[in-house]
């Protein structure tokens, strides 16, 4: 506002002098065009230029005396600012409300445990690691590329610029600032607000009815023999889709730039961060003629506790919910699978005819290291899955003697 007021005053004086000493239409036109070209980033400056130029042309046409010209031109120059006061006041109130709803928070304290954890050396980038991690990275890049360009991130960045006194809000009010930050988007609720993810039960209520379990009493089930012990493309895609949904790039928020001369992002000043959480239920496509159901999907913590543990919850993993969740030690399969992940595997699998157990890695890729202060490919955690056929393999009748 201050810069545009100054520029409007310069315009008023320049056009006034041109009118006073020359009264030449060409001079008025040239000054007006140049002024508009110099200030396209400010709506107020543009309106001032057009208004004063119109008054000057009208006064020249009707041969108005100088005192009346200066009175008319002054009113025309500052009328846009007077008309904009209600909009500026409404914008200020909205920004104040946004500050309350989206306060500056610290992710440094939330992630302090990473600095206390033993330093972990990322595994060598094996073929399987490269293939599966690339699948996760490719999906995240598709999500993040538009996110980096969208209005939410730039609007959140603008919200940082107005975390100050009313004067700062007034100076940077929409349409009155200078052109120094043309890529910014005004802080607007409709750009920033994201729906809060609802808790998703691991087992849907419709599937929790014990009556749905078939009665196989008196029948001998076929042995649940092992089918596979290595991830295939279908299982890898299933895990990658879950990781991307859980990470949710749109909810990353924006970190302010450090102001201590070191450079980089300041994790003690973050706006708009949404804790990681599943937003929809993962669904494994049809596999071996059946639609498999998720019986367990738990987050395995590797850095916050002395030994790896799994968080127990009736819902799909949500970071804000897991802070108070119960934990359990890893079972035999998970402990063995974790060693495979630490040596470079991305997904350890034990598949039988009627059940699938998996442990899938959560590694720090390039977008994660903006907040997680660890080397890329560091194993941050894992998802423990157990899937089962909706019904067991059809039983065989007892052998008659």
N, C-alpha and C positions, 0 to 999 in steps of 0.2 A: 504494500500500500504506500509506504513512504517513497519508494523509488518511482512508482507510477505517478504519485502526486507531484514529485519534483519534475518528472518528464512532462507532465501536463502543464505545469507552470512555464516551463521552457517553451512549449508549443504556443501557449497563449501569448507570451512576450514576443516570440519570433513572428507569429502571424500578425500581431498587433503592430509591430514596427514596420513590417512589410506594407500593411494597410496604411499606416500613418505617413510614411515617407514616399512610397512608390505608387500605391494603389494600382498596381499592375496585375492583371489577371494571371499572367503567366507565372509571375513570382509566387503568387498565392498558391497556384496549382502545384508548382514544383516543390515548395516547402511542405505542402500537405502530403503529396505523394511520398516524399522522402521520409517524413515523420511516420507515416503508416508503415512503410517498409522497415523502419528501425524498431518499431514496437509491436510486431504482430502477436507476441506472446501475452499482451495485456489487453483485455477487453476494455478497461477504463481508458487507457491511452488512445485506443482506436476511436472510442466514442468521443473523447475530448477533441481529437483531431478533426473528426467529421463535423462536430457541433461548431467549433470555432471557425473552421473553414466556411461552413454554411453561413454563419453570422457575418463573417467578413465579406463574403460575396454579396449577401443581401444588403449590407450597409453601403457597399460600393455601388450597387445598382441604384439604391434609393438616395445616395449621397447624404448619408446620415452624419451628423456632426461627431467629432472625436469623443467627447465625454459619453455620449449615448452608445457609441461603439464599444468602448472599454467596459461599460456596465453590462451590456448585452453579452459580450464575449466572456467576461468573467463568470457570469451566471451559467452560460453554456458550457464552460470548461469544467466547472465543478458540480454541475447538476447530476452527471452519472454517479458521482460518489455519494451524493445525498440520497439518490434513489436506491443505491446498493446497500445502505446501512441496514435495512431489515434483513436482507439476505445474509449479510455478514454476521449479524447477531444470531440468526438461526444456525448458521454454520458453526459459530463458536459454541453454541449450546450443544449441538450434535457432537462436536469434537470432545467437549468436556465429558459427555456421556460415554463416548467411545473410550476415553482414558480410564474411566471407572470400570468398564466392562472388559477392557483388554489392557490390564496394567503391565508394566515392565516386570518381568520375572527373571530369575536366574536359573539357567540350566547347569551352570558350573557346580552348584551345590547338589543338584540331582544326580550328576554324573561323577561326583567326587570319588566314589568307590573305585572307579577305573584307575585312578592314580595310585590308590592303595593296594590294588591287586598286583600279584606277581606279573612281571613283564612277560607277555606271551609273544613268541616268535611265530609269525604267520607261516603256514606250510608252503612247501614248494608248489608252484602252480602247475599241477599235473594236468593231463589231458581231461580227465573227468571233472576236475575242479574248474578248469577253464571253461568247459562246455556248459556246466550247470550254472556257474556264477555269471557267465555271459548271458544266459537266459534271463536271470533275475535282473542284471544290469540293463539289458535291452528293454525289459518291461518298465523298469523304473525310469529309464531315459524317455520312454514314450509318455510317461506320466509327468515327468519333471520338465520336459522341454516346453510344453504349453504353460505349465505352472510358472516357470521363470518369466514368461511373457505376460501372464494374465494380470488382471486388475488387483487380485488379492495381495500378491506380494508387493507390488508397487504402492498400493494403498496403505499397507502396513508400514512400509518404509516412510511414507509421508506422515504417518501417525507419529513416528519418532521425531520428525521435524517440528511437531507442535506440542511436544511434551515440555512445555515451558509456560511462561506467563501469557496473559491475554495479548500483550503487545506482539508476541511472536505469532499468535494465532491471527491477529489483525494484519500483520505484515504479509503473512503467507496465505491469506484468505484466497479462495478459489477465484481466478480471473483477475486478480490484482497484483500478483507477484511478477517478478521479472522472469526472463527466459533462462535463468541459470540452471534450472532442472527440468528440461522439457520432457524427460522420460517418466516423470513422476505422475501418479494418479492421485487425485484428492482422496483424503481419508473418508470413506463412505461405508456405512454399515452394510449396504447391499453388496459391496465388493468384498468385505472382510468376513462376514458372518458365515460360519459353517455349521451344518446340523451336528448336534452331539450324537455320537454313535450309541445306539441302544444295546444293552446287554443281550447277547445271543446265547441261549442255552446250548450246551454241547449236544445234548439229546433233546430234540423238539418234544414239547408236551404231548403231541399226537402220537409219538413213538414211545412214550414212557408207560403206556398201559400194559401191564403184565399180561392181560388177556390176549394181547397180540402175539405172544410167544406160542408157537405151535406145541401141542402136546405130543411128545414122541415117547411117552412111557411104554415100556415093554418092547421097544424096537431097538435093534442094534445099529448104531450109527457107523457109517464107513469111517475108517481111520482118517484123521485130519492131517494128511501127509504134507510135507514141505514141497512147495511149488517153485520158489525162487528165493535167492538170497542177494540179489543185486537189483538196483533201481533200473527201470526202463524209462523210455521217453514219457510215457503216460504218467507215471508216478512223479517223475522230475517236474513235469509241467504242473501237476497238481500242487506240489510243494512250492514252486516258484509263484504261482498265482496267489497262494496263501501269504507268502512273504510280502508281496507287493501290496496286497490289501491291508495287511497288518501295519506296514511301514507308513502308508498313506502320505505321499509327498505333499499333497495339498495342505496338510496340517503341520508342516515343518515350522511355519512362522518365519520371522525375520530377526536376525541378530544385528545389533548396532555395530558400527565400526569402532575399534579400539581407539581411545583418545590419549594413550600414554606414549605414543611415538613408536610403539613396537609394530603396529599394523595388524591386519587380520580382524576377524570377527570377535566381538566381546560377548562371551556366553553368560556374563552376569547381567546383560541387558537384552532380553528377548521378548518379542511381542507376538501374540497370535499362535503360540505353539499348542498343538493338541496332542495329548499322550497317544502313543501307538495303541491301536486296538483293531480287532476284526470288525469290519462293517457289514459283512455278509457271510453266510455259511459256505465254506468250501464244498465243492461237489465233485467227486471223482466220477468221470464218465463211465459208461457201462464197461465192465471188465469181466471177461469170461462169462458173459451172458447174464450178469446181475448188476444192479445198482447198489453199490456198497454204502453202508452207513457209518458215520463217524461215531465211535464209541468213546474215544478219548482224544483230546487235543490239548496238550499242556505245554507251557513254556518252561524250558530248562534254564536255570540261572547258573552261570559259570564263574562270574567275577564278584558277586556280592557276598558270597558265603565261603566259609573255609573249604567246604567240599561242594561239588555240584549237587543241586537239588532241583526238584520239579515242583512247580506251584500247583496246588490242587484247587480247582474251582468248578462249579457247575456250569460256568459260562466259558465261551471261547476267550482266549487271553486278552486282557485289557490292562494296560500298565497301571492306570490309576486304581484299579480294583485289587491288583496283585500285591500292593504294598502291605496289606493286612492279611493276605491269604495264607493258608496253611502250606507247609512244605513237607516233602517226603524225600527220602533218599532214592537214588536211581535203582531200578530193578536190574536184574542180570543182563537182559538184552540191552537196556539203555547204557549201562556202564561199558559193555563191550562195543556198542555202536559209537559211543563218544570217542573211544580211542581211534576208531576208523576216521571220524570227522577231524580229529586232531592231526592225523597224518595226511589229510588232503581230500578225503571223500566228502561229497556234499550231501549224500542221502544214503543212509544205511537201512537195509530192508531185510525183514524176515517174513516171508509170505507162505502161508499154508492154503489149503483148499478153501477154508471158511474164514480166515483171519489174516490181516496184514498189520505188522508192527513196523514202524518207521521212526527214524530219528533224522531230522533234516536240519542242516546248519543255518545259522543266522550270522553272516559274515559282514565285516565292515567294508563296504565298497566305497567308491569315491564320494558319493553324496552323504554317506554316514559320517565320514571323517570331518565334516564341517562342525559337528558337535562332539562326536565320540573321538577323544584325543588318543587314538590308537593307530597303528599302521594298517594300511589296507590289507584285506583278507584275514584280519584277526578274527578268531571265532568268538563272537560276543555272547552267543547263546544258541539254543536249538528248540525245535518243536518236536514233541513226542506224540506220535499218532498211533492210534489203534483203530482199525476199521474192521467191520464184520459184515458178512452177508446178512440180508434181512432175515433169511431162514437158513438153517443148516443145510448141508448137502443132503439130498433126499436119502432117507434111511433105507437100509436093506432089511427085508423081513428075516426073522430068525430062521436058521437052517433047520429043516425038518429031518429027524432021524428015521 
